[in-house]
Amino acid sequence: MKFAIFLLSLLTVPLFAASPDITFGQQAMVTSRSSHASKVGHDILKAGGNAVDAAVATAFALAVTYPSAGNIGGGGFAVIRLPGGEVITLDHRETAPASAHRDMYLDANGQVIKGLSTASHKAAGVPGSVDGLLVLLERYGSMSRQQVMQPAIDLATRGFALSYDLAQQMGRRLKSMAKYPASMAKFSDNGKPFKAGDIWRQADLARSLQLISDQGRDGFYKGRTAELIVREMQRSKGDITAKDLAGYQSVWRPAVRGDYRGYEIYGMGPPSSGGTLVIQILNMLEDFDLAAMGFGSASAVHLMVEAERRAYADRAEHLGDPDFYAVPLKMLLNKKYAQSRMSDYDPATASLSKDIGAGAPWPPESPETTHLSVFKGGMMVALTTTLNSGYGSKIVVPGTGILLNNEMNDFSIKENVPNLYNVIGRKANAIRGGKRMLSSMAPTLVLRAGKPFLIVGSPGGSGIITTTLQVIVNMIDHGMSVDEAVSLSRFHHQWQPDSIYYEKHGLSPDTRLILEKMGHIGFRELDYGLFLFGDANAIHIQGETVIGIKDPRNEGAALGY
């Protein structure tokens, strides 16, 4: 049966739509950063696909319609609850090329070579997205590869009208792409910026997607696409080899699990730090009455900042790729350990980060990541994917339409020396061939009484964790609806630097004054947007009703029926 999914109108209004950001349904829901990609996932669900089918189709469509983070040249994590109740996770994070080593970004004097880990061919890790999506589909999907990939191929071939936001995004990147002809050919109109409303077609990417559809993983990790990637690496002194590509494998890992006020929390374990830290911070908060403190109060912000400060300090010291480093996961997830970390908590006085032990800061991801959530028939999928920086390294592999990631910068480039983001890292996240770099991505599932309750995750670099955390706290502690929980202002603290970041108007003047009197320092008000505060596309399952929310901070769509 041929599914003419692409031809269905992108303007179709979903059943029970209440606003541009929130959607109500009774059976299924998908929400993502791109309305085109969400429509693809929605149509797959309507055509009989399950939540995994829709998630894979949406993810491939994001590679076409949201190129700053959607990708087939990057990697990510997926957390899935099967209809029978089992929760599984798939790690399809990029890996370091086999030739990678600890000091690969240092010069002869041991100094960091500027831009080498972010804006060069040597910045790219071995991509995991294609393998991960195909592995998910093969094991838990119900549709064929051809069925779920055809909509993305159609979008790339026939094109779609650029929104104002996407046209502006692409135009801002042209200066950094100027020295790469294939990048300019893809992201400009003969060297000029695209305009809103222009039809954007990607013939090379369509061919690359078609090869995957026809040949499976061999259509990417071997054959024409792999040869073009390796040729580009050899031409420009990159490190990825044919053997690196052919040898890439996704890894099924145990989910991390926690309990919070009677709710079950499931997340991604290392090499993602997201699931571990969300649970650890919730464990630290559980002995306190956040509901009585009230949303946005100085006492609530103070408590959460102090818990975040301690958890992020632990992240820097203890978390890395578990295949290469002995991560003390049982300790970090233990409630008694969380209580011990809060034993010196003073409800009236702020700690200073320099006095909180457990290591050194780490190199966080760029905020340019993207998250999608899908629900149908008791199956929950939370999937987060990234290229690291917006548009990755800005390098398109000629003939493929594929952007190279710059994930190697997520490793600790040199111990105790600031990297591009003015932060440092240590042994747990040191570079090594075949190793996966540490991540903050936090695709998360929440159950109540064993039944689906919430699917959530976000982009936002180091703020992914606190964004995900605040949506959960807003719903469980403050009794908010999912649209309130996602839409209201957020704040962030990550131990180092010792600063409270908050969205514009996110802290009232009197709340900030009280926090300052407590001893909090380094307040930084940031404009409403993606950086640190994320894009939390979430789904709330409330009895027989499924509620999807597109984070109003950015474009996208929640679509259901």
SULPEGI-V387726 format. One record per residue. N is the residue number from 1. RES is the residue in one small letter. OMEGA is omega in whole degrees, 0 to 359 (999 if undefined). BURIAL is + if it has 9 or more other ideal C-beta (glycine too) atoms within 8 Angstrom, else -. D_LAST is the distance of its C-alpha to the last C-alpha in Angstrom with 2 decimals. Layout:
n: (N N)
res: (RES RES)
omega: (OMEGA OMEGA)
burial: (BURIAL BURIAL)
d_last: (D_LAST D_LAST)
This chain:
n: (1 2 3 4 5 6 7 8 9 10 11 12 13 14 15 16 17 18 19 20 21 22 23 24 25 26 27 28 29 30 31 32 33 34 35 36 37 38 39 40 41 42 43 44 45 46 47 48 49 50 51 52 53 54 55 56 57 58 59 60 61 62 63 64 65 66 67 68 69 70 71 72 73 74 75 76 77 78 79 80 81 82 83 84 85 86 87 88 89 90 91 92 93 94 95 96 97 98 99 100 101 102 103 104 105 106 107 108 109 110 111 112 113 114 115 116 117 118 119 120 121 122 123 124 125 126 127 128 129 130 131 132 133 134 135 136 137 138 139 140 141 142 143 144 145 146 147 148 149 150 151 152 153 154 155 156 157 158 159 160 161 162 163 164 165 166 167 168 169 170 171 172 173 174 175 176 177 178 179 180 181 182 183 184 185 186 187 188 189 190 191 192 193 194 195 196 197 198 199 200 201 202 203 204 205 206 207 208 209 210 211 212 213 214 215 216 217 218 219 220 221 222 223 224 225 226 227 228 229 230 231 232 233 234 235 236 237 238 239 240 241 242 243 244 245 246 247 248 249 250 251 252 253 254 255 256 257 258 259 260 261 262 263 264 265 266 267 268 269 270 271 272 273 274 275 276 277 278 279 280 281 282 283 284 285 286 287 288 289 290 291 292 293 294 295 296 297 298 299 300 301 302 303 304 305 306 307 308 309 310 311 312 313 314 315 316 317 318 319 320 321 322 323 324 325 326 327 328 329 330 331 332 333 334 335 336 337 338 339 340 341 342 343 344 345 346 347 348 349 350 351 352 353 354 355 356 357 358 359 360 361 362 363 364 365 366 367 368 369 370 371 372 373 374 375 376 377 378 379 380 381 382 383 384 385 386 387 388 389 390 391 392 393 394 395 396 397 398 399 400 401 402 403 404 405 406 407 408 409 410 411 412 413 414 415 416 417 418 419 420 421 422 423 424 425 426 427 428 429 430 431 432 433 434 435 436 437 438 439 440 441 442 443 444 445 446 447 448 449 450 451 452 453 454 455 456 457 458 459 460 461 462 463 464 465 466 467 468 469 470 471 472 473 474 475 476 477 478 479 480 481 482 483 484 485 486 487 488 489 490 491 492 493 494 495 496 497 498 499 500 501 502 503 504 505 506 507 508 509 510 511 512 513 514 515 516 517 518 519 520 521 522 523 524 525 526 527 528 529 530 531 532 533 534 535 536 537 538 539 540 541 542 543 544 545 546 547 548 549 550 551 552 553 554 555 556 557 558 559 560 561)
res: (m k f a i f l l s l l t v p l f a a s p d i t f g q q a m v t s r s s h a s k v g h d i l k a g g n a v d a a v a t a f a l a v t y p s a g n i g g g g f a v i r l p g g e v i t l d h r e t a p a s a h r d m y l d a n g q v i k g l s t a s h k a a g v p g s v d g l l v l l e r y g s m s r q q v m q p a i d l a t r g f a l s y d l a q q m g r r l k s m a k y p a s m a k f s d n g k p f k a g d i w r q a d l a r s l q l i s d q g r d g f y k g r t a e l i v r e m q r s k g d i t a k d l a g y q s v w r p a v r g d y r g y e i y g m g p p s s g g t l v i q i l n m l e d f d l a a m g f g s a s a v h l m v e a e r r a y a d r a e h l g d p d f y a v p l k m l l n k k y a q s r m s d y d p a t a s l s k d i g a g a p w p p e s p e t t h l s v f k g g m m v a l t t t l n s g y g s k i v v p g t g i l l n n e m n d f s i k e n v p n l y n v i g r k a n a i r g g k r m l s s m a p t l v l r a g k p f l i v g s p g g s g i i t t t l q v i v n m i d h g m s v d e a v s l s r f h h q w q p d s i y y e k h g l s p d t r l i l e k m g h i g f r e l d y g l f l f g d a n a i h i q g e t v i g i k d p r n e g a a l g y)
omega: (180 181 181 187 184 187 178 187 176 182 180 179 181 179 177 180 182 181 178 187 184 182 178 176 179 185 190 182 171 176 182 182 183 177 177 181 178 178 176 180 178 182 175 177 180 181 177 179 176 185 177 176 183 179 180 179 179 181 177 178 178 177 180 192 177 191 179 181 173 191 159 179 181 181 181 182 176 174 189 168 179 182 179 176 180 177 182 177 178 177 173 175 176 175 175 174 183 182 183 179 189 188 189 180 181 177 184 179 179 180 181 178 186 175 185 181 183 189 177 177 179 180 189 167 179 187 179 187 184 179 182 181 180 177 177 183 183 185 189 177 178 181 179 176 182 181 185 181 184 179 178 178 179 179 180 183 185 179 178 182 180 172 177 182 183 177 178 177 183 180 180 183 188 180 180 179 192 183 180 185 181 177 179 180 182 192 176 176 184 177 179 180 171 178 175 181 176 175 184 179 184 187 181 179 177 178 179 177 180 178 178 179 183 192 183 184 178 176 177 187 174 174 189 183 179 180 179 177 181 179 179 177 181 181 188 175 172 189 184 181 176 180 176 181 183 184 183 176 170 183 171 181 176 174 168 187 174 174 179 178 178 177 176 180 178 180 180 176 178 17 167 174 189 182 181 183 177 181 180 180 176 176 179 183 194 181 183 183 180 181 180 178 179 180 175 179 179 181 179 178 180 180 183 177 181 176 179 181 183 181 180 174 177 180 184 184 197 191 179 178 184 177 183 186 183 181 181 190 181 178 186 182 185 181 179 176 178 178 180 179 180 184 179 178 178 183 182 188 177 168 169 183 180 180 179 183 171 169 186 179 187 175 182 175 166 176 184 175 175 183 173 178 180 175 170 172 181 179 181 178 171 185 178 184 186 167 188 177 174 184 175 180 183 184 174 177 182 177 184 188 186 173 174 175 170 184 181 178 177 171 170 187 175 184 175 177 182 175 183 183 179 176 185 180 185 193 185 184 178 182 174 181 179 184 175 179 181 183 172 184 189 173 192 174 177 178 173 184 177 182 181 180 186 170 185 177 186 159 175 178 181 178 176 185 183 174 179 179 186 175 180 180 180 182 185 184 186 174 182 166 184 179 174 184 181 191 186 187 182 175 188 170 185 178 176 0 184 184 169 175 178 179 180 183 183 174 177 180 181 176 179 180 178 179 177 178 175 180 177 186 170 180 180 176 181 178 178 180 189 190 178 187 162 187 194 176 192 175 176 178 186 183 181 182 177 186 179 179 168 180 184 179 186 176 178 180 167 183 180 178 999)
burial: (- - + - + + - + - - - - - + - + - - - - + + + + + - - + + + + + + + + + + + + + + + + + + - + - + + + + + + + + + + + + + + + + + + + + + + + + + + + + + + + + + + - - - - + + + + + + + + + + + + - + - - - + + + - - - - - + - - - + + + + + + + + + + + + + + + + + + + + + + - - - + - + - + - + + + + + + + + + + + - + + - + - - - + + + + + + - + + - - + - - + - + + + - + + + - - - - + + - - - + - + - + + + + + + + + + + + + - + - + - + + + + + - + + + + + + - + + - - - - + + + + + - + + + - + - + - - + - + + + + - + - - + + + + + + + + + + + + + + + + + + + + + + + + - - - + - - + + - + + + + + + + + + + + + + + + + + + + + + + + + + + + - - + - + - + - - + + + - - + + + - + + - - - - - - - + + + + - - + - + + + + + + + + + + + + + + + + + + + - - + + + + + + + + + + + + + + + + + + + - - + + + + + + + + + + + + + + + + - - - + - - - + + + + - + + + + + + - + + + + + + + + + + + + + + - - - + + + + + + + + + + + + + + + + + + + + + + + + + + + - + - + + + + + + + + + + + + + + + - + + + + + + - - + + - - - + + - + + + - + - + + - + - - + - - - + + + + + + + + + + + + - - - + + + + + + + - + + - + + + + + +)
d_last: (22.37 21.83 18.38 18.76 15.94 18.04 18.63 15.13 15.39 14.92 14.81 11.62 10.13 6.43 5.33 7.60 9.31 12.64 14.74 15.22 15.04 12.52 8.78 7.29 4.38 5.91 5.91 5.79 6.81 9.75 12.33 15.70 18.76 18.05 15.49 16.62 16.18 12.69 11.83 13.73 11.93 8.42 10.25 12.02 9.17 8.15 11.94 12.42 13.40 13.48 13.26 16.79 16.29 13.63 15.97 18.93 17.53 16.49 19.95 21.82 20.13 21.18 24.67 24.60 22.82 23.94 27.43 28.88 27.08 24.74 27.15 28.65 31.95 31.12 29.72 27.55 26.33 23.38 22.77 20.69 20.17 20.12 18.59 22.20 22.69 24.86 24.47 25.81 26.49 27.50 30.02 30.02 32.06 34.77 38.29 41.65 43.64 46.36 49.06 47.61 49.90 50.30 52.39 50.88 50.14 53.63 56.73 60.23 60.81 57.73 55.88 52.23 51.98 49.81 46.66 47.25 44.31 41.92 42.89 44.52 43.84 45.09 42.16 39.69 38.68 37.78 34.06 31.71 28.23 28.56 30.01 27.48 24.38 26.08 27.22 23.76 22.45 25.56 25.51 21.95 19.88 19.35 19.58 22.74 23.86 24.11 20.52 19.06 21.86 22.03 19.53 21.66 24.79 23.67 22.96 26.39 28.19 26.96 26.39 24.23 25.32 26.42 25.26 28.15 27.42 27.40 30.45 32.29 31.50 32.91 35.88 36.88 37.14 39.44 42.61 41.90 41.02 44.10 46.18 43.59 43.58 40.45 38.52 39.85 39.05 35.38 34.80 37.15 38.06 41.54 42.25 40.75 37.54 34.46 33.26 29.88 28.63 30.63 29.01 29.33 29.95 30.84 32.74 34.25 31.02 29.52 32.54 32.18 28.56 29.66 32.42 30.06 27.84 31.04 33.06 30.87 32.43 35.75 34.30 34.29 36.78 39.37 40.42 40.17 37.76 39.68 42.94 41.92 40.85 44.14 46.17 44.76 45.55 49.07 49.64 48.72 49.90 46.53 46.38 43.59 45.20 44.17 44.77 42.50 39.61 40.28 40.61 37.41 35.34 32.28 32.97 31.07 32.07 31.76 29.23 30.94 30.17 31.02 30.76 30.41 30.87 29.38 26.35 26.35 26.10 25.74 26.64 28.38 32.11 34.87 35.30 32.48 33.86 30.52 29.61 33.23 33.75 30.59 31.76 35.39 34.78 32.72 35.67 38.02 36.12 35.68 39.18 38.71 37.06 34.75 33.10 36.56 37.36 34.44 32.05 34.08 37.43 40.34 40.61 36.99 37.23 40.64 39.48 36.52 38.73 41.39 39.00 37.56 41.14 42.16 39.14 39.37 43.09 42.41 39.95 42.71 45.18 43.32 40.25 40.22 39.45 40.15 41.58 44.35 44.72 44.95 42.17 42.96 39.38 40.38 42.40 39.77 37.13 39.69 39.48 43.26 43.46 41.03 43.27 46.30 44.83 44.39 47.83 49.35 46.58 48.16 45.94 48.32 49.13 47.29 48.15 49.28 47.49 50.91 51.70 48.59 49.45 47.58 47.96 47.23 44.30 42.34 41.03 37.38 34.77 34.12 31.14 29.56 27.06 23.28 20.60 17.05 14.80 12.23 10.89 10.03 12.19 14.60 15.32 15.64 16.90 18.79 20.65 23.22 25.40 28.35 31.43 33.19 34.44 32.42 32.78 34.72 38.37 37.71 39.17 37.53 39.08 40.67 39.19 35.95 33.93 33.43 34.11 36.27 35.28 37.87 36.94 40.59 41.04 39.00 42.03 45.06 47.20 50.39 51.01 51.51 51.39 48.72 46.37 44.54 42.66 45.97 45.16 46.79 46.04 47.96 48.41 45.09 43.34 46.30 45.88 46.59 45.90 42.81 41.61 38.16 38.27 37.01 33.65 31.92 28.38 26.53 23.12 22.66 20.84 21.54 21.55 22.67 24.61 23.54 19.80 17.23 17.50 17.27 16.95 19.16 21.72 23.31 25.92 29.12 32.04 33.83 31.49 28.52 29.81 30.38 27.06 25.20 27.73 27.34 23.58 24.30 27.36 25.72 23.15 25.59 28.84 27.99 25.09 22.90 19.20 17.50 17.67 21.34 22.07 20.99 22.33 25.74 28.83 29.84 33.23 34.65 37.86 38.74 42.35 43.95 44.43 45.10 42.82 39.96 37.51 35.27 33.02 34.72 35.18 33.74 36.98 38.84 42.55 43.74 41.44 42.75 46.30 45.98 44.66 47.55 49.99 48.60 49.58 46.33 47.11 45.70 42.99 40.98 38.59 36.27 34.20 30.50 28.93 28.25 31.70 31.77 28.91 26.12 22.56 20.59 16.97 15.65 12.92 13.85 12.98 14.35 14.80 11.80 9.84 8.55 9.94 10.43 13.64 15.39 19.04 20.58 23.73 22.55 20.40 17.03 13.34 10.44 7.22 3.76 0.00)
